[in-house]
Amino acid sequence: MNEEELKKRLEALRIEHRDLDAAIDALTAAGATDQLQIARLKKRKLKLKDQISMVEDYLIPDIIA
């Protein structure tokens, strides 16, 4: 992937992460009793966070001090 594709991928991941956060908040606020669904959403959110970190690492060069 080139840098432009990585930036697009990063933005898509961030949007999905934000959407999951909103969904989790909405389910929690509504008093959802399906804790398994909430746990799955949180797990997916953590995976997205890891993917975001990996893409950011590719985009930001290492600084050698």
PDB file of N, CA, C, O and CB in Angstrom:
ATOM      1  N   MET A   1       0.840  -1.181   0.000  1.00  0.00           N
ATOM      2  CA  MET A   1       0.000   0.000   0.000  1.00  0.00           C
ATOM      3  C   MET A   1       0.888   1.248   0.000  1.00  0.00           C
ATOM      4  O   MET A   1       1.938   1.289   0.641  1.00  0.00           O
ATOM      5  CB  MET A   1      -0.957  -0.004   1.222  1.00  0.00           C
ATOM      6  N   ASN A   2       0.436   2.252  -0.733  1.00  0.00           N
ATOM      7  CA  ASN A   2       1.190   3.494  -0.712  1.00  0.00           C
ATOM      8  C   ASN A   2       0.678   4.386   0.421  1.00  0.00           C
ATOM      9  O   ASN A   2      -0.279   4.045   1.115  1.00  0.00           O
ATOM     10  CB  ASN A   2       1.086   4.221  -2.075  1.00  0.00           C
ATOM     11  N   GLU A   3       1.326   5.518   0.589  1.00  0.00           N
ATOM     12  CA  GLU A   3       1.016   6.398   1.723  1.00  0.00           C
ATOM     13  C   GLU A   3      -0.421   6.916   1.669  1.00  0.00           C
ATOM     14  O   GLU A   3      -1.090   7.012   2.698  1.00  0.00           O
ATOM     15  CB  GLU A   3       1.988   7.576   1.752  1.00  0.00           C
ATOM     16  N   GLU A   4      -0.888   7.247   0.475  1.00  0.00           N
ATOM     17  CA  GLU A   4      -2.253   7.765   0.332  1.00  0.00           C
ATOM     18  C   GLU A   4      -3.294   6.709   0.715  1.00  0.00           C
ATOM     19  O   GLU A   4      -4.284   7.021   1.376  1.00  0.00           O
ATOM     20  CB  GLU A   4      -2.494   8.239  -1.112  1.00  0.00           C
ATOM     21  N   GLU A   5      -3.070   5.481   0.304  1.00  0.00           N
ATOM     22  CA  GLU A   5      -3.985   4.382   0.665  1.00  0.00           C
ATOM     23  C   GLU A   5      -3.980   4.155   2.168  1.00  0.00           C
ATOM     24  O   GLU A   5      -5.025   3.902   2.767  1.00  0.00           O
ATOM     25  CB  GLU A   5      -3.593   3.077  -0.066  1.00  0.00           C
ATOM     26  N   LEU A   6      -2.799   4.247   2.780  1.00  0.00           N
ATOM     27  CA  LEU A   6      -2.700   4.070   4.227  1.00  0.00           C
ATOM     28  C   LEU A   6      -3.455   5.165   4.971  1.00  0.00           C
ATOM     29  O   LEU A   6      -4.094   4.903   5.990  1.00  0.00           O
ATOM     30  CB  LEU A   6      -1.235   4.057   4.661  1.00  0.00           C
ATOM     31  N   LYS A   7      -3.379   6.391   4.460  1.00  0.00           N
ATOM     32  CA  LYS A   7      -4.104   7.493   5.097  1.00  0.00           C
ATOM     33  C   LYS A   7      -5.613   7.287   4.993  1.00  0.00           C
ATOM     34  O   LYS A   7      -6.346   7.565   5.942  1.00  0.00           O
ATOM     35  CB  LYS A   7      -3.711   8.834   4.459  1.00  0.00           C
ATOM     36  N   LYS A   8      -6.074   6.803   3.847  1.00  0.00           N
ATOM     37  CA  LYS A   8      -7.505   6.519   3.671  1.00  0.00           C
ATOM     38  C   LYS A   8      -7.937   5.391   4.608  1.00  0.00           C
ATOM     39  O   LYS A   8      -8.999   5.455   5.228  1.00  0.00           O
ATOM     40  CB  LYS A   8      -7.814   6.142   2.196  1.00  0.00           C
ATOM     41  N   ARG A   9      -7.107   4.371   4.700  1.00  0.00           N
ATOM     42  CA  ARG A   9      -7.398   3.231   5.592  1.00  0.00           C
ATOM     43  C   ARG A   9      -7.453   3.699   7.043  1.00  0.00           C
ATOM     44  O   ARG A   9      -8.328   3.287   7.804  1.00  0.00           O
ATOM     45  CB  ARG A   9      -6.327   2.114   5.430  1.00  0.00           C
ATOM     46  N   LEU A  10      -6.521   4.554   7.415  1.00  0.00           N
ATOM     47  CA  LEU A  10      -6.470   5.083   8.776  1.00  0.00           C
ATOM     48  C   LEU A  10      -7.743   5.862   9.093  1.00  0.00           C
ATOM     49  O   LEU A  10      -8.312   5.709  10.173  1.00  0.00           O
ATOM     50  CB  LEU A  10      -5.233   5.980   8.961  1.00  0.00           C
ATOM     51  N   GLU A  11      -8.183   6.682   8.171  1.00  0.00           N
ATOM     52  CA  GLU A  11      -9.399   7.461   8.392  1.00  0.00           C
ATOM     53  C   GLU A  11     -10.619   6.551   8.519  1.00  0.00           C
ATOM     54  O   GLU A  11     -11.483   6.789   9.363  1.00  0.00           O
ATOM     55  CB  GLU A  11      -9.604   8.462   7.249  1.00  0.00           C
ATOM     56  N   ALA A  12     -10.696   5.519   7.694  1.00  0.00           N
ATOM     57  CA  ALA A  12     -11.816   4.571   7.765  1.00  0.00           C
ATOM     58  C   ALA A  12     -11.821   3.842   9.110  1.00  0.00           C
ATOM     59  O   ALA A  12     -12.878   3.644   9.709  1.00  0.00           O
ATOM     60  CB  ALA A  12     -11.737   3.549   6.605  1.00  0.00           C
ATOM     61  N   LEU A  13     -10.650   3.448   9.576  1.00  0.00           N
ATOM     62  CA  LEU A  13     -10.548   2.775  10.867  1.00  0.00           C
ATOM     63  C   LEU A  13     -10.980   3.693  12.003  1.00  0.00           C
ATOM     64  O   LEU A  13     -11.674   3.266  12.926  1.00  0.00           O
ATOM     65  CB  LEU A  13      -9.121   2.289  11.101  1.00  0.00           C
ATOM     66  N   ARG A  14     -10.572   4.940  11.931  1.00  0.00           N
ATOM     67  CA  ARG A  14     -10.944   5.908  12.975  1.00  0.00           C
ATOM     68  C   ARG A  14     -12.454   6.142  12.992  1.00  0.00           C
ATOM     69  O   ARG A  14     -13.059   6.255  14.058  1.00  0.00           O
ATOM     70  CB  ARG A  14     -10.206   7.247  12.756  1.00  0.00           C
ATOM     71  N   ILE A  15     -13.053   6.213  11.815  1.00  0.00           N
ATOM     72  CA  ILE A  15     -14.503   6.404  11.744  1.00  0.00           C
ATOM     73  C   ILE A  15     -15.227   5.201  12.339  1.00  0.00           C
ATOM     74  O   ILE A  15     -16.172   5.357  13.113  1.00  0.00           O
ATOM     75  CB  ILE A  15     -14.952   6.630  10.284  1.00  0.00           C
ATOM     76  N   GLU A  16     -14.783   4.003  11.975  1.00  0.00           N
ATOM     77  CA  GLU A  16     -15.415   2.801  12.519  1.00  0.00           C
ATOM     78  C   GLU A  16     -15.240   2.727  14.033  1.00  0.00           C
ATOM     79  O   GLU A  16     -16.160   2.324  14.744  1.00  0.00           O
ATOM     80  CB  GLU A  16     -14.831   1.544  11.858  1.00  0.00           C
ATOM     81  N   HIS A  17     -14.076   3.111  14.525  1.00  0.00           N
ATOM     82  CA  HIS A  17     -13.803   3.110  15.960  1.00  0.00           C
ATOM     83  C   HIS A  17     -14.744   4.081  16.680  1.00  0.00           C
ATOM     84  O   HIS A  17     -15.302   3.761  17.729  1.00  0.00           O
ATOM     85  CB  HIS A  17     -12.326   3.487  16.233  1.00  0.00           C
ATOM     86  N   ARG A  18     -14.909   5.266  16.098  1.00  0.00           N
ATOM     87  CA  ARG A  18     -15.798   6.276  16.671  1.00  0.00           C
ATOM     88  C   ARG A  18     -17.257   5.804  16.659  1.00  0.00           C
ATOM     89  O   ARG A  18     -17.999   6.032  17.614  1.00  0.00           O
ATOM     90  CB  ARG A  18     -15.665   7.599  15.900  1.00  0.00           C
ATOM     91  N   ASP A  19     -17.660   5.143  15.562  1.00  0.00           N
ATOM     92  CA  ASP A  19     -19.024   4.622  15.462  1.00  0.00           C
ATOM     93  C   ASP A  19     -19.284   3.531  16.502  1.00  0.00           C
ATOM     94  O   ASP A  19     -20.358   3.474  17.101  1.00  0.00           O
ATOM     95  CB  ASP A  19     -19.278   4.074  14.054  1.00  0.00           C
ATOM     96  N   LEU A  20     -18.296   2.675  16.706  1.00  0.00           N
ATOM     97  CA  LEU A  20     -18.441   1.636  17.724  1.00  0.00           C
ATOM     98  C   LEU A  20     -18.556   2.244  19.110  1.00  0.00           C
ATOM     99  O   LEU A  20     -19.334   1.777  19.942  1.00  0.00           O
ATOM    100  CB  LEU A  20     -17.260   0.667  17.674  1.00  0.00           C
ATOM    101  N   ASP A  21     -17.786   3.277  19.351  1.00  0.00           N
ATOM    102  CA  ASP A  21     -17.847   3.964  20.632  1.00  0.00           C
ATOM    103  C   ASP A  21     -19.251   4.527  20.868  1.00  0.00           C
ATOM    104  O   ASP A  21     -19.798   4.413  21.965  1.00  0.00           O
ATOM    105  CB  ASP A  21     -16.797   5.090  20.690  1.00  0.00           C
ATOM    106  N   ALA A  22     -19.815   5.124  19.841  1.00  0.00           N
ATOM    107  CA  ALA A  22     -21.169   5.676  19.949  1.00  0.00           C
ATOM    108  C   ALA A  22     -22.201   4.568  20.165  1.00  0.00           C
ATOM    109  O   ALA A  22     -23.143   4.734  20.939  1.00  0.00           O
ATOM    110  CB  ALA A  22     -21.519   6.483  18.687  1.00  0.00           C
ATOM    111  N   ALA A  23     -22.020   3.444  19.480  1.00  0.00           N
ATOM    112  CA  ALA A  23     -22.954   2.329  19.629  1.00  0.00           C
ATOM    113  C   ALA A  23     -22.892   1.752  21.040  1.00  0.00           C
ATOM    114  O   ALA A  23     -23.921   1.432  21.634  1.00  0.00           O
ATOM    115  CB  ALA A  23     -22.652   1.235  18.595  1.00  0.00           C
ATOM    116  N   ILE A  24     -21.689   1.622  21.566  1.00  0.00           N
ATOM    117  CA  ILE A  24     -21.522   1.102  22.924  1.00  0.00           C
ATOM    118  C   ILE A  24     -22.168   2.048  23.930  1.00  0.00           C
ATOM    119  O   ILE A  24     -22.862   1.614  24.850  1.00  0.00           O
ATOM    120  CB  ILE A  24     -20.026   0.904  23.255  1.00  0.00           C
ATOM    121  N   ASP A  25     -21.931   3.339  23.747  1.00  0.00           N
ATOM    122  CA  ASP A  25     -22.537   4.335  24.642  1.00  0.00           C
ATOM    123  C   ASP A  25     -24.053   4.288  24.572  1.00  0.00           C
ATOM    124  O   ASP A  25     -24.727   4.379  25.598  1.00  0.00           O
ATOM    125  CB  ASP A  25     -22.046   5.741  24.292  1.00  0.00           C
ATOM    126  N   ALA A  26     -24.596   4.148  23.362  1.00  0.00           N
ATOM    127  CA  ALA A  26     -26.048   4.116  23.194  1.00  0.00           C
ATOM    128  C   ALA A  26     -26.650   2.875  23.855  1.00  0.00           C
ATOM    129  O   ALA A  26     -27.690   2.955  24.509  1.00  0.00           O
ATOM    130  CB  ALA A  26     -26.412   4.149  21.702  1.00  0.00           C
ATOM    131  N   LEU A  27     -25.995   1.740  23.682  1.00  0.00           N
ATOM    132  CA  LEU A  27     -26.502   0.510  24.299  1.00  0.00           C
ATOM    133  C   LEU A  27     -26.435   0.595  25.821  1.00  0.00           C
ATOM    134  O   LEU A  27     -27.352   0.156  26.517  1.00  0.00           O
ATOM    135  CB  LEU A  27     -25.705  -0.708  23.803  1.00  0.00           C
ATOM    136  N   THR A  28     -25.364   1.151  26.321  1.00  0.00           N
ATOM    137  CA  THR A  28     -25.203   1.285  27.768  1.00  0.00           C
ATOM    138  C   THR A  28     -26.226   2.256  28.335  1.00  0.00           C
ATOM    139  O   THR A  28     -26.824   1.994  29.378  1.00  0.00           O
ATOM    140  CB  THR A  28     -23.784   1.752  28.112  1.00  0.00           C
ATOM    141  N   ALA A  29     -26.429   3.380  27.646  1.00  0.00           N
ATOM    142  CA  ALA A  29     -27.383   4.385  28.112  1.00  0.00           C
ATOM    143  C   ALA A  29     -28.817   3.865  28.062  1.00  0.00           C
ATOM    144  O   ALA A  29     -29.649   4.245  28.885  1.00  0.00           O
ATOM    145  CB  ALA A  29     -27.260   5.653  27.274  1.00  0.00           C
ATOM    146  N   ALA A  30     -29.100   3.002  27.102  1.00  0.00           N
ATOM    147  CA  ALA A  30     -30.446   2.451  26.962  1.00  0.00           C
ATOM    148  C   ALA A  30     -30.701   1.331  27.964  1.00  0.00           C
ATOM    149  O   ALA A  30     -31.804   0.788  28.029  1.00  0.00           O
ATOM    150  CB  ALA A  30     -30.660   1.938  25.545  1.00  0.00           C
ATOM    151  N   GLY A  31     -29.689   0.992  28.734  1.00  0.00           N
ATOM    152  CA  GLY A  31     -29.840  -0.069  29.725  1.00  0.00           C
ATOM    153  C   GLY A  31     -29.906  -1.445  29.088  1.00  0.00           C
ATOM    154  O   GLY A  31     -30.628  -2.325  29.556  1.00  0.00           O
ATOM    155  N   ALA A  32     -29.152  -1.621  28.027  1.00  0.00           N
ATOM    156  CA  ALA A  32     -29.142  -2.908  27.327  1.00  0.00           C
ATOM    157  C   ALA A  32     -28.679  -4.011  28.268  1.00  0.00           C
ATOM    158  O   ALA A  32     -27.706  -3.859  29.007  1.00  0.00           O
ATOM    159  CB  ALA A  32     -28.232  -2.849  26.080  1.00  0.00           C
ATOM    160  N   THR A  33     -29.384  -5.095  28.221  1.00  0.00           N
ATOM    161  CA  THR A  33     -29.040  -6.216  29.098  1.00  0.00           C
ATOM    162  C   THR A  33     -28.183  -7.252  28.382  1.00  0.00           C
ATOM    163  O   THR A  33     -27.743  -8.225  28.994  1.00  0.00           O
ATOM    164  CB  THR A  33     -30.305  -6.875  29.632  1.00  0.00           C
ATOM    165  N   ASP A  34     -27.948  -7.050  27.101  1.00  0.00           N
ATOM    166  CA  ASP A  34     -27.141  -7.990  26.333  1.00  0.00           C
ATOM    167  C   ASP A  34     -25.661  -7.654  26.504  1.00  0.00           C
ATOM    168  O   ASP A  34     -25.052  -7.011  25.649  1.00  0.00           O
ATOM    169  CB  ASP A  34     -27.540  -7.963  24.837  1.00  0.00           C
ATOM    170  N   GLN A  35     -25.103  -8.098  27.614  1.00  0.00           N
ATOM    171  CA  GLN A  35     -23.707  -7.806  27.919  1.00  0.00           C
ATOM    172  C   GLN A  35     -22.752  -8.477  26.945  1.00  0.00           C
ATOM    173  O   GLN A  35     -21.644  -7.989  26.721  1.00  0.00           O
ATOM    174  CB  GLN A  35     -23.384  -8.240  29.327  1.00  0.00           C
ATOM    175  N   LEU A  36     -23.176  -9.590  26.367  1.00  0.00           N
ATOM    176  CA  LEU A  36     -22.332 -10.284  25.397  1.00  0.00           C
ATOM    177  C   LEU A  36     -22.144  -9.417  24.145  1.00  0.00           C
ATOM    178  O   LEU A  36     -21.039  -9.327  23.611  1.00  0.00           O
ATOM    179  CB  LEU A  36     -22.952 -11.657  25.020  1.00  0.00           C
ATOM    180  N   GLN A  37     -23.209  -8.793  23.689  1.00  0.00           N
ATOM    181  CA  GLN A  37     -23.112  -7.914  22.527  1.00  0.00           C
ATOM    182  C   GLN A  37     -22.202  -6.724  22.823  1.00  0.00           C
ATOM    183  O   GLN A  37     -21.374  -6.349  21.993  1.00  0.00           O
ATOM    184  CB  GLN A  37     -24.505  -7.425  22.106  1.00  0.00           C
ATOM    185  N   ILE A  38     -22.356  -6.142  23.986  1.00  0.00           N
ATOM    186  CA  ILE A  38     -21.513  -5.009  24.368  1.00  0.00           C
ATOM    187  C   ILE A  38     -20.050  -5.445  24.448  1.00  0.00           C
ATOM    188  O   ILE A  38     -19.158  -4.723  24.004  1.00  0.00           O
ATOM    189  CB  ILE A  38     -21.977  -4.416  25.722  1.00  0.00           C
ATOM    190  N   ALA A  39     -19.809  -6.615  25.010  1.00  0.00           N
ATOM    191  CA  ALA A  39     -18.434  -7.129  25.113  1.00  0.00           C
ATOM    192  C   ALA A  39     -17.838  -7.362  23.722  1.00  0.00           C
ATOM    193  O   ALA A  39     -16.659  -7.086  23.499  1.00  0.00           O
ATOM    194  CB  ALA A  39     -18.406  -8.443  25.931  1.00  0.00           C
ATOM    195  N   ARG A  40     -18.639  -7.865  22.797  1.00  0.00           N
ATOM    196  CA  ARG A  40     -18.146  -8.090  21.433  1.00  0.00           C
ATOM    197  C   ARG A  40     -17.802  -6.768  20.757  1.00  0.00           C
ATOM    198  O   ARG A  40     -16.793  -6.665  20.061  1.00  0.00           O
ATOM    199  CB  ARG A  40     -19.189  -8.852  20.598  1.00  0.00           C
ATOM    200  N   LEU A  41     -18.640  -5.766  20.964  1.00  0.00           N
ATOM    201  CA  LEU A  41     -18.367  -4.453  20.383  1.00  0.00           C
ATOM    202  C   LEU A  41     -17.089  -3.859  20.969  1.00  0.00           C
ATOM    203  O   LEU A  41     -16.289  -3.262  20.248  1.00  0.00           O
ATOM    204  CB  LEU A  41     -19.552  -3.503  20.621  1.00  0.00           C
ATOM    205  N   LYS A  42     -16.902  -4.025  22.269  1.00  0.00           N
ATOM    206  CA  LYS A  42     -15.692  -3.508  22.909  1.00  0.00           C
ATOM    207  C   LYS A  42     -14.449  -4.230  22.398  1.00  0.00           C
ATOM    208  O   LYS A  42     -13.402  -3.612  22.205  1.00  0.00           O
ATOM    209  CB  LYS A  42     -15.792  -3.648  24.432  1.00  0.00           C
ATOM    210  N   LYS A  43     -14.567  -5.534  22.180  1.00  0.00           N
ATOM    211  CA  LYS A  43     -13.441  -6.307  21.663  1.00  0.00           C
ATOM    212  C   LYS A  43     -13.096  -5.852  20.246  1.00  0.00           C
ATOM    213  O   LYS A  43     -11.923  -5.707  19.902  1.00  0.00           O
ATOM    214  CB  LYS A  43     -13.762  -7.816  21.683  1.00  0.00           C
ATOM    215  N   ARG A  44     -14.121  -5.631  19.433  1.00  0.00           N
ATOM    216  CA  ARG A  44     -13.904  -5.142  18.073  1.00  0.00           C
ATOM    217  C   ARG A  44     -13.240  -3.760  18.107  1.00  0.00           C
ATOM    218  O   ARG A  44     -12.357  -3.458  17.303  1.00  0.00           O
ATOM    219  CB  ARG A  44     -15.245  -5.081  17.296  1.00  0.00           C
ATOM    220  N   LYS A  45     -13.685  -2.931  19.054  1.00  0.00           N
ATOM    221  CA  LYS A  45     -13.126  -1.594  19.199  1.00  0.00           C
ATOM    222  C   LYS A  45     -11.631  -1.665  19.547  1.00  0.00           C
ATOM    223  O   LYS A  45     -10.835  -0.884  19.025  1.00  0.00           O
ATOM    224  CB  LYS A  45     -13.895  -0.809  20.280  1.00  0.00           C
ATOM    225  N   LEU A  46     -11.259  -2.590  20.419  1.00  0.00           N
ATOM    226  CA  LEU A  46      -9.845  -2.763  20.781  1.00  0.00           C
ATOM    227  C   LEU A  46      -9.019  -3.226  19.582  1.00  0.00           C
ATOM    228  O   LEU A  46      -7.888  -2.775  19.395  1.00  0.00           O
ATOM    229  CB  LEU A  46      -9.708  -3.774  21.932  1.00  0.00           C
ATOM    230  N   LYS A  47      -9.580  -4.127  18.767  1.00  0.00           N
ATOM    231  CA  LYS A  47      -8.871  -4.585  17.573  1.00  0.00           C
ATOM    232  C   LYS A  47      -8.655  -3.420  16.605  1.00  0.00           C
ATOM    233  O   LYS A  47      -7.593  -3.290  15.997  1.00  0.00           O
ATOM    234  CB  LYS A  47      -9.653  -5.725  16.878  1.00  0.00           C
ATOM    235  N   LEU A  48      -9.675  -2.581  16.474  1.00  0.00           N
ATOM    236  CA  LEU A  48      -9.539  -1.411  15.608  1.00  0.00           C
ATOM    237  C   LEU A  48      -8.444  -0.484  16.119  1.00  0.00           C
ATOM    238  O   LEU A  48      -7.659   0.051  15.337  1.00  0.00           O
ATOM    239  CB  LEU A  48     -10.870  -0.654  15.512  1.00  0.00           C
ATOM    240  N   LYS A  49      -8.396  -0.298  17.428  1.00  0.00           N
ATOM    241  CA  LYS A  49      -7.366   0.557  18.033  1.00  0.00           C
ATOM    242  C   LYS A  49      -5.976   0.016  17.706  1.00  0.00           C
ATOM    243  O   LYS A  49      -5.067   0.789  17.404  1.00  0.00           O
ATOM    244  CB  LYS A  49      -7.561   0.650  19.571  1.00  0.00           C
ATOM    245  N   ASP A  50      -5.806  -1.298  17.764  1.00  0.00           N
ATOM    246  CA  ASP A  50      -4.529  -1.918  17.411  1.00  0.00           C
ATOM    247  C   ASP A  50      -4.186  -1.681  15.941  1.00  0.00           C
ATOM    248  O   ASP A  50      -3.041  -1.382  15.602  1.00  0.00           O
ATOM    249  CB  ASP A  50      -4.568  -3.421  17.705  1.00  0.00           C
ATOM    250  N   GLN A  51      -5.187  -1.819  15.076  1.00  0.00           N
ATOM    251  CA  GLN A  51      -4.961  -1.602  13.649  1.00  0.00           C
ATOM    252  C   GLN A  51      -4.608  -0.138  13.375  1.00  0.00           C
ATOM    253  O   GLN A  51      -3.746   0.153  12.546  1.00  0.00           O
ATOM    254  CB  GLN A  51      -6.207  -2.012  12.839  1.00  0.00           C
ATOM    255  N   ILE A  52      -5.273   0.772  14.071  1.00  0.00           N
ATOM    256  CA  ILE A  52      -4.972   2.194  13.927  1.00  0.00           C
ATOM    257  C   ILE A  52      -3.523   2.459  14.321  1.00  0.00           C
ATOM    258  O   ILE A  52      -2.809   3.186  13.631  1.00  0.00           O
ATOM    259  CB  ILE A  52      -5.933   3.049  14.788  1.00  0.00           C
ATOM    260  N   SER A  53      -3.099   1.873  15.417  1.00  0.00           N
ATOM    261  CA  SER A  53      -1.717   2.052  15.875  1.00  0.00           C
ATOM    262  C   SER A  53      -0.716   1.516  14.860  1.00  0.00           C
ATOM    263  O   SER A  53       0.321   2.136  14.622  1.00  0.00           O
ATOM    264  CB  SER A  53      -1.510   1.359  17.220  1.00  0.00           C
ATOM    265  N   MET A  54      -1.018   0.374  14.263  1.00  0.00           N
ATOM    266  CA  MET A  54      -0.108  -0.214  13.277  1.00  0.00           C
ATOM    267  C   MET A  54       0.013   0.680  12.046  1.00  0.00           C
ATOM    268  O   MET A  54       1.115   0.896  11.542  1.00  0.00           O
ATOM    269  CB  MET A  54      -0.592  -1.613  12.867  1.00  0.00           C
ATOM    270  N   VAL A  55      -1.104   1.196  11.565  1.00  0.00           N
ATOM    271  CA  VAL A  55      -1.067   2.059  10.383  1.00  0.00           C
ATOM    272  C   VAL A  55      -0.328   3.355  10.706  1.00  0.00           C
ATOM    273  O   VAL A  55       0.455   3.845   9.892  1.00  0.00           O
ATOM    274  CB  VAL A  55      -2.500   2.365   9.880  1.00  0.00           C
ATOM    275  N   GLU A  56      -0.576   3.909  11.890  1.00  0.00           N
ATOM    276  CA  GLU A  56       0.134   5.126  12.293  1.00  0.00           C
ATOM    277  C   GLU A  56       1.637   4.886  12.363  1.00  0.00           C
ATOM    278  O   GLU A  56       2.421   5.760  11.994  1.00  0.00           O
ATOM    279  CB  GLU A  56      -0.382   5.624  13.650  1.00  0.00           C
ATOM    280  N   ASP A  57       2.047   3.709  12.832  1.00  0.00           N
ATOM    281  CA  ASP A  57       3.466   3.380  12.905  1.00  0.00           C
ATOM    282  C   ASP A  57       4.103   3.342  11.502  1.00  0.00           C
ATOM    283  O   ASP A  57       5.253   3.741  11.321  1.00  0.00           O
ATOM    284  CB  ASP A  57       3.658   2.027  13.614  1.00  0.00           C
ATOM    285  N   TYR A  58       3.335   2.855  10.520  1.00  0.00           N
ATOM    286  CA  TYR A  58       3.840   2.840   9.149  1.00  0.00           C
ATOM    287  C   TYR A  58       3.980   4.251   8.592  1.00  0.00           C
ATOM    288  O   TYR A  58       4.917   4.544   7.850  1.00  0.00           O
ATOM    289  CB  TYR A  58       2.918   2.015   8.255  1.00  0.00           C
ATOM    290  N   LEU A  59       3.038   5.126   8.955  1.00  0.00           N
ATOM    291  CA  LEU A  59       3.018   6.479   8.394  1.00  0.00           C
ATOM    292  C   LEU A  59       4.027   7.410   9.057  1.00  0.00           C
ATOM    293  O   LEU A  59       4.565   8.310   8.413  1.00  0.00           O
ATOM    294  CB  LEU A  59       1.634   7.065   8.523  1.00  0.00           C
ATOM    295  N   ILE A  60       4.283   7.191  10.343  1.00  0.00           N
ATOM    296  CA  ILE A  60       5.186   8.073  11.085  1.00  0.00           C
ATOM    297  C   ILE A  60       6.554   7.392  11.148  1.00  0.00           C
ATOM    298  O   ILE A  60       6.699   6.335  11.763  1.00  0.00           O
ATOM    299  CB  ILE A  60       4.632   8.385  12.534  1.00  0.00           C
ATOM    300  N   PRO A  61       7.534   7.990  10.523  1.00  0.00           N
ATOM    301  CA  PRO A  61       8.856   7.371  10.509  1.00  0.00           C
ATOM    302  C   PRO A  61       9.490   7.374  11.909  1.00  0.00           C
ATOM    303  O   PRO A  61       9.215   8.245  12.734  1.00  0.00           O
ATOM    304  CB  PRO A  61       9.771   8.102   9.513  1.00  0.00           C
ATOM    305  N   ASP A  62      10.331   6.387  12.142  1.00  0.00           N
ATOM    306  CA  ASP A  62      11.060   6.324  13.406  1.00  0.00           C
ATOM    307  C   ASP A  62      12.056   7.475  13.476  1.00  0.00           C
ATOM    308  O   ASP A  62      12.713   7.815  12.492  1.00  0.00           O
ATOM    309  CB  ASP A  62      11.787   4.961  13.560  1.00  0.00           C
ATOM    310  N   ILE A  63      12.149   8.058  14.646  1.00  0.00           N
ATOM    311  CA  ILE A  63      13.101   9.142  14.854  1.00  0.00           C
ATOM    312  C   ILE A  63      14.312   8.558  15.593  1.00  0.00           C
ATOM    313  O   ILE A  63      14.199   8.034  16.701  1.00  0.00           O
ATOM    314  CB  ILE A  63      12.450  10.336  15.662  1.00  0.00           C
ATOM    315  N   ILE A  64      15.439   8.666  14.956  1.00  0.00           N
ATOM    316  CA  ILE A  64      16.665   8.154  15.569  1.00  0.00           C
ATOM    317  C   ILE A  64      17.331   9.327  16.286  1.00  0.00           C
ATOM    318  O   ILE A  64      17.736  10.310  15.666  1.00  0.00           O
ATOM    319  CB  ILE A  64      17.634   7.503  14.494  1.00  0.00           C
ATOM    320  N   ALA A  65      17.431   9.196  17.601  1.00  0.00           N
ATOM    321  CA  ALA A  65      18.005  10.293  18.381  1.00  0.00           C
ATOM    322  C   ALA A  65      19.490  10.136  18.524  1.00  0.00           C
ATOM    323  O   ALA A  65      20.141  10.970  19.153  1.00  0.00           O
ATOM    324  CB  ALA A  65      17.366  10.372  19.748  1.00  0.00           C
TER     325      ALA A  65
END
